[in-house]
């Protein structure tokens, strides 16, 4: 079953060492499931629900260049959390069940449709 049950979770942690001056860029994505992206001065953690809608946690981009960004869907709590350098800065509950129906594999530093990240990504960890 490609859906995440209430007891399942998925997390992606991205450590950046230098941000690029990109207006819109994808740090990591599994198309059809989740995406971590920047747009101007905001970081977004988007998770796709079964209806195809996006559930989103967002925050202003940190001022420092080196950052550890973590996007988590926590099935036990039924929420999406966005953390920077170990501190949760945004949390939201998706409206409806979360879907894990990837249309392509994991992409780091950009997306199949473009939106290339101009900074440096030092480390990526994905857990499920």
C-alpha positions in Angstrom: 0.0 0.0 0.0 1.7 3.3 -1.1 -0.1 5.3 1.6 1.6 6.2 4.8 -0.5 4.7 7.7 -1.1 6.6 10.9 1.9 4.8 12.5 4.4 5.6 9.7 6.6 8.6 9.3 9.1 9.9 6.7 11.8 12.5 7.3 14.3 14.2 5.0 17.2 16.1 6.6 19.3 18.4 4.4 22.5 20.1 5.5 23.4 23.1 3.4 26.7 24.9 3.7 26.0 27.8 1.4 22.8 29.2 0.1 22.6 30.4 -3.5 20.7 33.5 -4.5 17.9 31.6 -6.2 14.4 33.0 -6.2 12.9 29.5 -6.3 14.7 26.2 -5.9 14.2 22.6 -4.8 16.5 21.2 -2.1 15.0 17.7 -2.4 11.9 16.0 -3.7 10.2 12.8 -4.4 7.7 14.0 -7.0 4.1 13.0 -6.1 5.0 12.6 -2.4 7.0 15.5 -0.8 9.2 18.5 -1.6 11.5 20.7 0.4 12.0 24.0 -1.4 13.0 27.6 -1.1 11.1 30.5 -2.6 12.7 33.9 -2.2 13.2 34.1 1.6 11.0 31.2 2.7 11.6 27.5 3.2 8.7 25.1 2.5 8.1 21.5 3.5 5.2 20.2 1.3 3.6 16.7 1.6 1.0 15.4 -0.8 -2.3 14.2 0.5 -4.4 11.5 -1.1 -6.6 14.1 -2.7 -3.5 15.5 -4.5 -3.5 18.7 -2.3 -0.3 19.9 -0.6 0.0 20.2 3.1 2.6 22.8 3.9 4.8 23.9 6.8 6.9 27.0 6.1 9.3 29.4 7.7 11.5 32.3 6.9 14.9 31.1 5.6 17.6 31.3 8.3 20.1 34.1 8.1 23.2 31.9 8.5 24.6 30.0 5.5 25.1 26.7 7.2 21.8 25.1 8.1 20.3 21.7 8.9 16.8 21.6 7.5 14.5 18.8 8.4 11.1 18.1 6.9 9.1 15.4 8.7 5.7 13.8 8.3 5.0 12.3 11.7 2.3 9.6 11.4 2.0 9.2 15.2 1.2 12.8 15.6 -0.5 13.3 12.3 1.5 16.4 11.5 4.2 17.9 9.2 7.1 19.6 11.0 9.8 21.8 9.6 12.9 22.2 11.8 16.1 24.2 11.4 19.3 23.3 13.3 17.3 21.0 15.6 14.5 23.5 16.5 11.0 23.0 15.2 9.9 26.2 13.7 6.6 25.2 12.0 4.1 22.4 12.3 0.8 21.7 10.7 -1.7 18.9 10.4 -2.6 17.8 6.8 -6.2 17.8 5.9 -6.8 14.2 4.9 -4.5 11.2 4.7 -1.0 11.6 3.4 -0.1 9.8 0.2 3.1 8.1 -0.7 2.6 7.8 -4.4 5.9 8.9 -5.9 5.9 9.5 -9.7 9.7 9.5 -9.8 12.7 8.8 -7.5 14.4 11.1 -5.1 16.0 14.2 -6.6 18.5 16.3 -4.6 19.4 19.9 -5.5 16.7 20.4 -8.0 13.6 18.7 -9.6 12.9 17.0 -12.9 11.1 20.2 -13.9 14.0 22.5 -13.1 14.2 24.8 -10.0 17.9 24.0 -9.5 19.3 24.9 -6.1 22.3 27.2 -6.5 23.8 26.6 -3.1 25.8 23.7 -1.7 24.2 20.6 -0.2 26.6 18.9 2.2 24.5 16.0 3.4 21.1 14.4 2.9 19.5 11.7 5.1 16.1 10.2 4.3 14.3 7.9 6.8 11.0 6.1 6.6 
